Amino acid sequence: MNCKESCKKKQNDSEFIGDLARKICETYADGKAVNHNEGNNLPRESEILEILNQILELIFPGFAEKEAYSPDTLKYAVGEILATTYINLKNIILRTYRYNCLLNKENACNCHELADEAARYLLSAIPGIREYMKLDIQAAYEGDPAAKSLDEIVLSYPGVRAITIQRIAHCLYEKKVPMIPRLMGEYAHRITGIDIHPGAVLGKGIFIDHGTGVVIGETAVIGNGVKIYQGVTLGALSFPKDACGMIIKGAKRHPTLEDNVTIYAGATVLGAVTIGEGSVIGGNVWLTESTEPGTKITIAPPELSINKTGWRKGV
């Protein structure tokens, strides 16, 4: 390629890039929530996960990447993590509140006060979350014959990890913090295969065994001592709408499981129904109505067709 051809190619490349950049920028102009070049900087997932991991370190000290603490230094180490997490958490919550104000065109809002309150609320909940998680871990140990120790459960059971993150996210959900709770929940979904909405209310001593494919919706309420196996869905039967045909936000639309309910693999429970205390829902059951306490529901065994081929070893 001679000099003239090289210059012409560079000019063509420049025109191509310039023209394409103009076309891409034109798609930003409609403001339909797929770009955020102006206004308040939205939280990045990496920031949220860094804060989440710091909180997990406080809930399960010695199980993360940090070195184990001695009794003499424990208080100082916890204080250091708390101080850093408090500042970063308040900052990232503030940005989401400001974004919400911008979205709703609110000029006068107390975002700083709300952010500080939400950050304090979550961090103050850590002692309580730890007590709940002790019961969840014990429930996993007692409910799974394969469990060798409590430490193994903390380190390797996806149900424990998903429930812990949901309890953290739920605190922010209660304070109506935008986006962050859902991002935490979706992170847990990604790493565990368990999808628990931050809005769900979880009791004590819950055990999600195996867990892959479990879905628990926003308005679900899970009682104490509940055991859930893989592939279970606690979902919505339908979405109530207003007179204009728009979905009504916040309505109760997911199941309530009372204490000591067991739901086996592949079962689906839909709607704002109540599963009575001590009930057992068998595998692959499809349920859209409430049950009395102590109810056992199963489906008829499938009809099997077994064809003996007459195969013999060595033939």
N, C-alpha and C positions, 0 to 999 in steps of 0.2 A: 504494500500500500504506500503510494507516494504521499508527499506533504499535502497536496491539494485534496486528495481523497480523505486523508486523515482529518483535516480541518472540517471538511464537509460532514464526516461522520460525527465529530464532536458537536457540531452545530445541530445535527439531527437528534443526537442524544439529548442535548440541552432543551430543544423544542419539545421532545417527547416527555421529559421529566416535568418541564414547566406546564405543559398542557394537562398532564395527568394530575399534577398537584392542584391545579385550578379546579378540575372536575371533582376531586376528592373533597376539597374545601367547600365546594358548593353543596355537598351532601351534609355538611355540618350545620348549615344555616337554618334548617327547619326546626331545630331544637327538640327532636323527638327522642331524647334520652339515650342516645348512643354515643354521645360525646359530652365532655364537660371541660371546655377550654376556658370558660369564664366563671366568675363567682368563686365560692369557697372550694378549696382543694379537698376532694373526697378522700376518705381513708383508703390506704392500700392494704391489700390482703397480707402482705409481709409484715406490716406494722401490727395488724390485729393478731396474727399468729405469734409474733414475738411477745406481745402482752399475754396472750392465752397461755403460752408455754411458761411464762413467769408465774402466772396464777396456778398452773398445774404443779409447778415446783413447790409452791406453798402448800398445796393440798397433799401432794405425795413427795415430801422431802426425801432426797437420797435416791429417788427412782429415775431422775432425769440425768442430764449430762453433767450437772454440777457434782462436785465432790461431796461426800458425806460430811455432815457437820458434827463437831464435838459438842457435848452439853455446854461447855464454857462459851462457845462462840455462836451457838444456835440463835440466841435472841438477836445478836448483832447482824447475823446473816439474814435472818427473816426481816429485820428492820430495814436493811439495805434494799432487799428485793421489793418490799412494800413501798418504800419511798420512790424508787425509780418507776415502779408500776403505776403508782398513784398519779405521778406527774404525766406520764405518757398516756395513761388511760383517760385522764381528764381532758387532755389536749385532743385526743382523737374523738372523744364523745362530743366535745365542743364543736368540732368541725361538722359532725353529722347534724347536730341541732341547728347550726347556722345554715346548713344546706336545706334543712326542712323549712326554716323560716323563709329562705329565698324562694323555695318551691311554692310556699303558701302565701307569698307576698306580704309577709309580716315585717313591718319596719321596727316595731318596738317589741323586743322579746328579751327574756332573762336567761339567755343561753348559758352564760357563765355560771349562774347559780344552779341551773338544771344539770349542767355537766358535772359540777362539783358534787351535787347531791347524788347523782347516779354512780359516780366513781366511788364515793364513800359507801353507798349502799351495797355495791358488789363486793368491795373489799371487806366490809363488815360482815358479809354473809359467809366468808370463808370458814370460820370455825363451825358454823352450822352445816355447811356442805361437807366438811370432813366427817362430822358425826353421821350424816346420812350415808356417805360413801362407805364408812366402816360397816354399816348394816347391809349395804348392797354387796360388798365383797364377801361378807360372811354368808349371805344368802347364796351367792355363787358357789362358795366352798361346800356348803351343805347340800346344794342342789345338783352338783356335778360330780359323779363318782370319779371322773378322770382328773379332778383338781388335786394337785399334790401339796400346795401350800397357798397361803394368802398372798405371799409375794409374787408367786407365779401368776395369780389372777390379776393383780395390779399391772404387772408387766405385759401380759399377753392377751387378756380377754377383751375383745372388741366391745362387748356390751358395757363393760365397766368404763372404758374410755368414752364411749358415746354418751352414756348417762352423765358422766362427770362434766363433759363439755356442755351438755344440755342444761345442767343445773347452773352453770356459770352464765350461759346465754340467757337463761330464763330471768335472772336478776335484772339484766339490762332490758329485757322485753317488758318486765313489770314497770320499769321507769320510762317506757315508750321511747327508748333510744332507737333511732332509725338505723337500718342496714346492718349494724355490727352484730346483733344477735343472729340474724339470718346467715351472715357470712361465717360465723362460728359454727352454726349448725350444718351448713353445707360442707365445711371442712371436715367435720366429724363424719358426715355421710360419705365423703370421698375416701377417708382412710379406714372406715370400718364397714361400709356397706349398710349401715343402719341410719335411717332417716327419721329423726325425732324433731319436730318443729319446736322452736324455742318457747312457744306459747303453751305447750302441753304442761300439765301439772302432774308431777311425779311424787308418789309417796315414798315410804321407807322400805328397805329390804327388797328392792326390785331386782330380778335376775332375767336378763335377756340371754338365752343360751344359743350359742353359735351366732345368731343375729343377722346373718346376711339376708338382705331383702326385707327386713322389718321396716314398716312405715307407720308412724304415729303422728296424727294430724294436730293442728294448732289448738283445737278446743277439747282435745282428749284429756281425760282425768284418770290417772292410774293410782289405785289404792296401795296399801301396804301389803308386802308379801306376795306380790303378783309375779308370776313366772310366764315368760313369753318365749316361744321358740322361733326358729328362722322362718322367713317368708310370711309372717303375720302382717296383716294390714288392718289398722284401726283408722278407717277413712270416712269420708262424707258420702252420704247416699245421694244427696242433691244439694244444690246451692240456692237458698232462698233469695228471691229478687223483689225489688220494690216496684211501685206502680209504673215506673219508667222502664222496667226491665233490666235494671242494673243490679248486680249481685250485692246483697246486703253484707257489709263487712262486720265481723265481730259476733255474728250469731252462733249459738251453740250448734255444731253440726257433726261432731265426732263422738265416739262412745265414751262412756264412763265405766271403768272396771272397779268394782268394789274390792275390798280386801281379800287376799288369798285366792284370787282367780288364776287359773292356768289356761293358757291358750296354746294349742299344739301347732306344729308346723303347717304352713300353707293356709291357715284359717283366715277368713275375711269377715270383719265385723264393721258394718257401715251404719252411719246415721247417729243421731243424738239419742242412742239407746243406753240402757243401764244393764250391765251384766252383774247379777246378784252375787253377794259374798260367797266365796267357796265354790263357785261354779267351775265346771271344766268344759272347755270347748275343744272338740276333737279336731284332728288334722283335716284340712281341706273343707271344713264347714264354711258355708256362706250364710251369714246371719244378719238380718235387718230388723230384728225386734228384741225387746228387752226380755230378760230371764229372771225368774225368782231365785233367791239365794239357794245354793246347793244344787242347782240344775246341772245335769250332764247331757251334752248334746254331741251326737256323732252322726256320721253319714253311713249309709249301708255299704258294706264291703263291695268292691267292684267284682263283677263276674269275670273270672279268669278262664281263658281258653288255653289248655295245655296240650300240645301236640307231640307225642313221643315219636321220634324219627327212626328209632331202631338203631341209632349209632352205637358202635362198639369200639373200644380202644384197639388200635392196631389194624382196624378193617379199612 
